[in-house]
Amino acid sequence: MSSSAILSCEKVTVAFDGFKAVQGMDLKLEKGELRFLIGPNGAGKTTMLDVICGKVKPVSGKVAFESRSGTIDITRRKEHKIAELGIGRKFQAPSIFAGLTVGENLEIAMSQNRSVWATLRASMSKTESERIEAELELIGLQDHRALRAGLLSHGQKQWLEIGMMLLQEPEILLLDEPVAGMTDKETDKTGELLQQIVQKRTVVVVEHDMEFVRNFASKVTVMHEGKLLKEGSMDDVQKDDRVAEVYLGKRRDSDVVGSTA
Ligand SMILES: Nc1ncnc2c1ncn2[C@@H]1O[C@H](COP(=O)(O)OP(=O)(O)OP(=O)(O)O)[C@@H](O)[C@H]1O
């Protein structure tokens, strides 16, 4: 692995009943980057996240994680072990406790190894409380600590969930379409949040919202039919005729990979 790489997927192939959803895919992440994984429906993007977090095992290929204590081959590790090593995954469906307050949700996330009720009954240390306060500020929910999480807007629920993940101190965060269903304002706030998160961590985002990708991506990986089609800046990707073809079924045009204006 190169010195600053935090994750390296090499020639990863995934088959579902003989159908190759991912074929010989390479994906290398540098520490602290915000990487967007794009591509048409069925390209294999979500499957790649599944491979990284251990939910799906590849038939061949290798996934190596540069942990704080050295390089670890995580290809065959169990999902919960990979999470413990520092790779967190957020799925599209929120997994917050709607009946508990925002603060309580964060408290639970912070003390994952205690039971939910033991966590709520136990008194928090000053440091823990400050930690939660800092997290609330980061996710923009500082004024909602005592609000029932079920009453938050869709966007706020997503941020809360991101905050809950951050309290588990992952080194890599894998997000599947985090801005789906958000308003434009919420989408922008999410982009800003992700940019703050990568000051300390590495983030991979599977995304269909090209406006969002254009606004916040530095490096984009395009997948098509389970393979790497193109990797580079959004500019490079947008100029690529093959990328335009797979999105639009024709030569470069407006719309999806169109103008940056
Ligand atoms: N558990 C599964 N069993 C069988 N086929 C699957 C399974 N998961 C994914 N696939 C297939 O693998 C291919 C890649 O799916 P994947 O969800 O990774 O694509 P994607 O790029 O994330 O697509 P989308 O953008 O639509 O979410 C698709 O053809 C899908 O139908």
PDBQT file of the ligand as one rigid body, heavy atoms in Angstrom, charges set to zero:
ROOT
HETATM    1  N1  LIG A 301     -27.768  -9.746  -2.971  1.00  0.00    +0.000 N 
HETATM    2  C1  LIG A 301     -27.801  -9.735  -4.305  1.00  0.00    +0.000 A 
HETATM    3  N2  LIG A 301     -28.190 -10.830  -4.992  1.00  0.00    +0.000 NA
HETATM    4  C2  LIG A 301     -28.230 -10.838  -6.342  1.00  0.00    +0.000 A 
HETATM    5  N3  LIG A 301     -27.877  -9.776  -7.112  1.00  0.00    +0.000 NA
HETATM    6  C3  LIG A 301     -27.490  -8.670  -6.475  1.00  0.00    +0.000 A 
HETATM    7  C4  LIG A 301     -27.433  -8.585  -5.045  1.00  0.00    +0.000 A 
HETATM    8  N4  LIG A 301     -26.998  -7.337  -4.703  1.00  0.00    +0.000 NA
HETATM    9  C5  LIG A 301     -26.803  -6.692  -5.876  1.00  0.00    +0.000 A 
HETATM   10  N5  LIG A 301     -27.093  -7.479  -6.926  1.00  0.00    +0.000 N 
HETATM   11  C6  LIG A 301     -26.971  -7.122  -8.347  1.00  0.00    +0.000 C 
HETATM   12  O1  LIG A 301     -25.659  -6.675  -8.551  1.00  0.00    +0.000 OA
HETATM   13  C7  LIG A 301     -25.614  -5.575  -9.441  1.00  0.00    +0.000 C 
HETATM   14  C8  LIG A 301     -24.927  -4.406  -8.771  1.00  0.00    +0.000 C 
HETATM   15  O2  LIG A 301     -25.774  -3.910  -7.734  1.00  0.00    +0.000 OA
HETATM   16  P1  LIG A 301     -25.404  -2.669  -6.825  1.00  0.00    +0.000 P 
HETATM   17  O3  LIG A 301     -26.541  -2.478  -5.874  1.00  0.00    +0.000 OA
HETATM   18  O4  LIG A 301     -24.060  -2.837  -6.260  1.00  0.00    +0.000 OA
HETATM   19  O5  LIG A 301     -25.382  -1.517  -7.911  1.00  0.00    +0.000 OA
HETATM   20  P2  LIG A 301     -25.340   0.052  -7.661  1.00  0.00    +0.000 P 
HETATM   21  O6  LIG A 301     -24.299   0.583  -8.572  1.00  0.00    +0.000 OA
HETATM   22  O7  LIG A 301     -25.221   0.348  -6.231  1.00  0.00    +0.000 OA
HETATM   23  O8  LIG A 301     -26.775   0.434  -8.211  1.00  0.00    +0.000 OA
HETATM   24  P3  LIG A 301     -27.812   1.553  -7.707  1.00  0.00    +0.000 P 
HETATM   25  O9  LIG A 301     -27.187   2.824  -8.072  1.00  0.00    +0.000 OA
HETATM   26  O10 LIG A 301     -29.028   1.255  -8.500  1.00  0.00    +0.000 OA
HETATM   27  O11 LIG A 301     -27.980   1.365  -6.227  1.00  0.00    +0.000 OA
HETATM   28  C9  LIG A 301     -27.050  -5.298  -9.838  1.00  0.00    +0.000 C 
HETATM   29  O12 LIG A 301     -27.304  -5.937 -11.068  1.00  0.00    +0.000 OA
HETATM   30  C10 LIG A 301     -27.858  -5.935  -8.731  1.00  0.00    +0.000 C 
HETATM   31  O13 LIG A 301     -29.109  -6.372  -9.194  1.00  0.00    +0.000 OA
ENDROOT
TORSDOF 0
